Amino acid sequence: MDKYDIIIIGGGIVGLATAYQLSIKKKGLKIAVLEKEDQLALHQTGNNSGVIHSGLYYKPGSLKAKNCVGGYKMLLDFCDQNEIKYELCGKVVVATDEFQLSQLDVLRDRGAKNGLEGILKLNESELKEYEPHVSGIAGLYVPQTGIIDYKEVANKYAELFKKNGGEIHLNAKVENIILKGGERILNTNKGDFKTNVIVNCAGLYSDKVAKMTGQKMNVKIIPFRGEYYELKPEKHHLVKNLIYPVPDPNFPFLGVHFTRMINGGIEAGPNAVLAFEREGYSKTDINVAELLESLTWPGFIKVASKYWKTGFGEMYRSFSKSAFTKALQKLMPELKEEDLMPGGAGVRAQACDKNGGLIDDFLILESEGVVNVCNAPSPAATSSLSIGDVVSDKILDQF
C-alpha cells in the first residue's frame, strides 16, 4: 500500500493549484493527487468560458472577493513566468432597463471596495464606443477582466507539481475512506492509498467525498448545466470583447453573455438548468439516483419553489433556440437565430443548504487530518492559486 503525507482528491484546477502550492512551500513531503478520469481538468476546469474575473461582483470581505482579487494577481504573474497566453481585454456590464441602474452602482461600489481601479461608468453613447452593436441605457467598463485557457493553466500546475516530486494517479476513483487512528486509508479502484492528511477538491462530488471523511454535511451539491451557442464566424465582428448583463442579485448566475475566447470564436450563453446527473453535459444525460437526490433535497425544493419562474425560463431556453436568441437580443437586438450554432456545455457544482440557500461564497470545512473544499464555483479558476495558498496553509498547520 502506497503511503503519503498528503493526498489530494480531484485533478481539477483547484486541486492541482493546491498540490503545486504545497510542493513549493514544504519540500520533502510525499504528496499525491488522485483523479478518477483518464486526464486532468476534464470537468469544471475544462468546460468553463475561460474568463479571468476581476472581483467586480463579490461582496467585499467574502472569501470570493479576497481570493479573486489576490488570485487574479497571482495568476497573471504565474502566466507571465510560464509563458501562458492570456489577454486583459476588459468587459462591459450593460444595463438595459431603468431598474438595473441602481444595481450598476452597487457593482461599481463593490469593485472599488475590492481594489479595482479604472472602472468607468458609461452612458448610452459611450457604451457604443466599446461595443458598437450593444443596446443599453448605461454600463460599466471593467479593464481588469481577461480571457485565458484554464486547462492549459491546470496542466502547467500539474507539470510543475510533478517536477517538484509530486505524484499524479489517473483513473483512481476514491470509493471509500477509512479513518484509522492518525492515518486515513483511501480505497480506490486502483488499489489502496494511505495518508496522514486528505484534501478534498472533488468538485461535483465534493459533498460525497466529504461524507466519506466523516464530515457532517448541511449542504448538497446540486449540478446546474450551462449550455452555450457560438456565433458563426461571419458574425464575430458583432462582439469586440466581453459583454455581460447586470446580474440578478438574488441568483448566483451571471445571465447569458458574450465571451470572446482566447483560442478564437465567440461564445454566447450560458443558461442555467438543473442537470439530471452530476456530470450531465447534455439534455439526454440522466442518472436516476443522482436526479432523485437533487429533487428530494429539502434545500432544492425550497429553491425550486422560490425561483420556479426563473427556472422555467432557463429550461425553456434550453429547448428553444428562439427563446435563447431572444434573451441574447436584450443585449444585441440585431442578432438573429441563424447567427448562432451549437456550442459546448459545462456543469457547475452549486452547493445548496437544507434551508434553500444557494451558497454564494467558497466553503472550506476542516477537521483533524482533513480539509474539504465543498463549494468552489466561479471565480475558482481565477482564484485557484489563492485558494491553493489558503488550503495549503490549513494543511501545513496540521503538521
Secondary structure as UniProt FT lines:
FT   STRAND          2..9
FT   HELIX           13..25
FT   TURN            27..28
FT   STRAND          31..34
FT   HELIX           45..47
FT   STRAND          51..52
FT   TURN            60..61
FT   HELIX           63..81
FT   TURN            82..83
FT   STRAND          86..87
FT   STRAND          91..95
FT   HELIX           98..100
FT   HELIX           101..113
FT   TURN            114..115
FT   STRAND          120..123
FT   HELIX           124..130
FT   TURN            132..133
FT   STRAND          138..142
FT   TURN            143..144
FT   STRAND          146..148
FT   HELIX           150..163
FT   TURN            164..165
FT   STRAND          167..169
FT   STRAND          174..180
FT   TURN            181..182
FT   STRAND          183..188
FT   TURN            189..190
FT   STRAND          191..200
FT   HELIX           203..205
FT   HELIX           206..212
FT   TURN            213..214
FT   STRAND          219..231
FT   HELIX           233..238
FT   STRAND          242..245
FT   TURN            249..250
FT   STRAND          257..260
FT   TURN            262..263
FT   STRAND          266..269
FT   STRAND          273..274
FT   TURN            278..279
FT   TURN            283..284
FT   HELIX           288..296
FT   HELIX           298..306
FT   HELIX           308..319
FT   HELIX           321..329
FT   TURN            330..331
FT   TURN            333..334
FT   HELIX           337..339
FT   STRAND          340..353
FT   TURN            354..355
FT   STRAND          363..367
FT   TURN            368..369
FT   STRAND          370..375
FT   TURN            378..383
FT   HELIX           384..396
FT   TURN            397..398
//
